[in-house]
Amino acid sequence: MNPTSISDSSTTTAIGALLGSLASGALEVVDLTTRLSSSTPALRLPEPFANLIDFSLEEVSAYDEPGPFWRHNNIHTGEHIGTHVDAPIHWVTGRDGDDVSQIPVSRLIGAAAVLDLRDKVAANPDYLLTVADIEDWENTHGPLTAGTWLLLRTGWETRGGSEAEFLNADETGSHTPGVDVECARWLATERPIAGLGVETVGVDAGLAGGFDPAFPVHNFFLGNDKYGLTSLRNLGALPATGAMIVVSPLPIVGGTGSPARVLAVVDTTPGAGR
């Protein structure tokens, strides 16, 4: 047997095992994506900054004269609406980096590390993740490994039915949880993760425009070839470690980001999650 056939056989066996586990229910696919519609909550920047358009569908035909046997629509949307990926060129610090079509596909599939902050966020909607929070998590679950997506479970998905509740804004700004400046820098430079995923409308805290630097997750992550992932749901179905995440943005040439379907694969066998 030549090396090519050995490799092909090994790959087929591995894929067969995966498909068999999915068919048997030993592995479960969990959808982490917020559904896209005209009512999907979106970021609202204050004047004088420009906002993206909301998602909408424009009917082209519906089994009628323009298309008697089919129905299809035009899609109108900003890049950063609903569950979406931030590519490095989205931020000035990553302006020479990859657009969303250039993100290596190997970095769109990886381990999922889920950090539960629900109690802290319930007590303080402006709660900011700290280095100490990460170190406490690592003391229990082990270090964040290369290619991992760090996912913050804050309970914010429960607000997703109302844009007002989701943005949680008043005269002082939007009060949503995020990451403090030092932790954003540390994660971007000291941990080999692929990116950060959150349940909120953006990867930075609602008040992060007033931080130094402003919007530190965007600043440090995108400037260090890491990615952001927003508006996630169903993180409660994932263990702290042991799940796999699959992130599927549209490969938009020149795109600074893209709406994405985000799936997790979870091992349902007893004792699989830690």
N, C-alpha and C positions, 0 to 999 in steps of 0.2 A: 504493500500500500504506500503510495507516494505521499509527501507532506501535504499536498493540496487536499487529497481525499481524507486524510486524518483530520485536517482543520474543518473541512465541510461536515464530516461525521460528528465532530465535537460540537460544532455550532448547531447542527440539526438536533442533537440530543438535548442541548441546553434549551433551545427554543421549544422543543417538544415538551420538556419538563415544565416550562413556564406555562404553555398553553394548557397542558393537562391540569396544572394546579389551578388555573383560572376556571377551567370547566368543572372541576370537582368542588370548587368553593374554598379550597385551601388558601387561595389568594383572592382578595376582593379588591375591585376597583372602586375608588371613592372619588366623586367629582367635587373638586374644590372651587369651582367656578361660579361667580355671580352671573345670572342670566342677563343678556343684553336686551334692553328695550328702551323706549323713550323715557321711562320713569327710573332707569338705573341711576343712582346717585353719582354725581360727578363733582370734581373740584371746582370751586368758585373763587377765582382770584379777585382781589379788590382792585378798583381803579387805581392807577391808569393801565394796569396790566390786561392783556387780551386773554379771553377764555376760548377753549376749544368748543366746537359745536357738540350738542348732545347726539346720541345715537338715534337714527330714524330710518325707516324703510320708505322707499318711493315705489309704488306699484307701477310696473311696466306693462304687464298683461296678467289676466286671470281667466284663462279658458275662454277668451273672447276674441274679438276681431284682431287686436294686436298680437295675439298668440292663442289660437283656438284650441291647442292641445296641451298647453302648459301654462304655468304661473311662474313669474319671476319678478324680482325687485332689484332696484338699485339700493345700495347701502350708503348712508351718509353718517360719518362718525369722525370724531377726533381720534388720534392714536392712543391717547391716554384716558380711555373711558372704560368703566367697569373693571373686571379683572384684566390687568394688562402688565406687560413687561416694559421696564425702563432699560433702554440700551445705553452704552457709555456716551454716545454722542448727544444724548438728551441734555447733558449738563456741560457747562463751560469747561469744567476740569477734565472732561472726557471727550472734548471736541475733536481730537485726533484719533479717537478710538473707533470701535466697530459700530456700524448701524445695526438695526435689528436683523437684517438679512444676513449679516456677517457673523453673528454669534455662533461659535462652533456648536454643532448639534450635540456633541458629547457633553457639553456643559448644561444642556437643557434636560438631562436625565441624571438624577443623582439621589443620594440619601436625603431623607427628610429628618431634621432635628426639630422637635416641637417643644417650645418653651412656654409654659402656662403662666400667664400674668393676670389671670382674671380677678383674683382677690385684690391685687394691688390697684388695678384699673377701676374696679368697682368702688374702691375708696377714694380714688383720685383719677378722673378722666384725663388729666394732663400727665399721667405717670410716664417717666422716661426710663427705659432700660439702661442698666449700668453694667460696667465690667464685672462688678461683684455678683450681679445676677447671673451672668454667663459662667463665671467661675464656680458658683454654687451648683449650677446645672451640670457642669463638667465634672465636678467632684462626685456626682451621683451616676452620671451616664457615660463618662469618658470624654476625651477631647473631641472638638469639632474637627472632622476629617476633610481631606481635600475633596472638592466637588460637592460638598453638602449644601443644601438649602436650609437656612435657619428660618423657621416659621414661628411667628409670635402669635400665640393664642390669647386674645384679650377679651373675648366675649362681644366684641364690637359688631359682629355679624348680626346679632339680634336687632340691631338698629336699622338694618338694611332696607326695611319696608318703607322708610320715611327719609327723604333726603335731609329734612331739617334735623331729625334725630341723629342721622349718620354724620352730618357735618358738625353738629353741636356747637353752633356759632352764636356769639353775642357781640356786644359792642367792643369787646376786647380781642376778639378773634375766634378762631375755631379751636375747640377744646377736645382734642383727640390724642391718644397716647402715641409714643414714639420712642426714640433712642436719644440718649444724651450725647453731647459733642464728643467727649472722650471715648465713650463706648463705640460710637460710629467710626472714629479714627482707628481704634484698636481692632475692631472686627475687620475693617478694610485692609489693615496692614499686618496684623499679627495672627490672623486665622485664615486658612486656605479655603474658605467657603466660596461657593459660586455666587450666592446672592442671599438677599433677605426678603422674606414674604410676610405680609401683614394683612389684617382683616379690614383696615381702614382705607380711606380713599387715596392715600399716598403713603410712601414709605417713611416720610418724616412726620413728626408730631405736628399737630395743628398750629402751634405757636412757634414753629421752628424758623419762621422768617425773621424772628428777633434774636436768634442764637448767633454766636460768633465761632465759626462761620455760619452764615445762614444756611438752613436746610442741610445739616451735616451729613446725613445718610447719602443724599444725592451728591454732595460735594466729594466725600471720601470714597464711597463705593464706586460711583461711575468714573471717578478719576483714577481708580485702581483696578479697572477692568472687571468689576463685579456688577451685579444686576439687581434691580428692584422688581418686586412682584406684589401687586396690590389687590384689595377687595376679595380676599379669599374667604371661603366658607367651609364648614364641616371639618375644621381642624380637630374637633373633639372626637372624630372617628379614627384619628391616627394616634399610635403610641408615641411616647417621647422619642424613641429611636426604633429603627427596624423597618420603617416604611420607605418606599421609593417614590419619588415625585417625577412627573413627566410634564414639562412646560412646552406648549405648542403655540408660539406666536406666528403671525403671518410674516413671511420673509419679504417685507416691504423694502425695496431698494431705496436707500437714503432715509429710511424711517427711523425716527428717534425712539419709537416704541410701537407696540401693537397690542390690541385686545388678544387674549390668549385663552385657550381651553387648558385647564390645569387639572391633571389627574394624579391620584396617589394609588399605589399598589400596596395593600396591607396584608400581612400574613395572619390568617385567622386561626392557625393551629394553636392549641393551648400552650401558654408560656412563651409565645413567640415575641410579644412586645415586652419592653423593659420599662 
